[in-house]
């Protein structure tokens, strides 16, 4: 019985080690860059959680008002007009949103960008952007 328990324990350790070695990342971080002036303006953290993905945006130059923020397909230079996902507006430089039933892997493979709008009154003007892409 001891030999069987030891063999099962060893097999479990090997299985866990192999799974961890090939597992996809559970958290990725990106820098937000200004759209209308040079320089970094903040960060995007995307974390896989059991119910979907948690997205945390921090902007150093956050305004005092609300700034809409979305995930679009496309590029920072040419995002799609219709957002794929609407995130919680940035208030005082930060936003936290959980998108249900979405995987980090799907976002990494989907040609997505995070776009920050000037304000609700000027949603056509993007002020910051980050491409969501796997690290090379």
C-alpha positions, 0 to 999 in steps of 0.5 A: 500500500505504501508503494502505491501511495508513493507512486501516486504521489510521484505521478501527481507531482510530475503531472502538476510540474508538467502542467505548470511548465506549459500553462498560459500566463494568468496575468499580463501587463501593458503600458498605455501610451498617449494618442495625442502626445508622446509618452507613457500615460499608464498601465493595463493589467489583465488577470484570468479569474475563475469567472472571466478576466479582471482588468485594472487600468491605472493612469498617471494623468487621470482627469478628475472626471469620467473617461470612457474606456473600451476594448476594440478590435484593430490597432491603436492607429485604427481601432474598430468603431464599435467596441467589443467590450465596455469597461468601467469608466476611469475615475480619478485615474483608475478603473477596475472591470471584470468581464465574465465568460472571457479568457485571457488567452482569447484576448491575447489572440484576438487583435484587441486594443484598450482605448481611453476616451477624452471624456463622455462629452468627447468620446470621439477623441482617444487619449491613450491606447495599449495593444493587447498582445502576448509577449514575444 
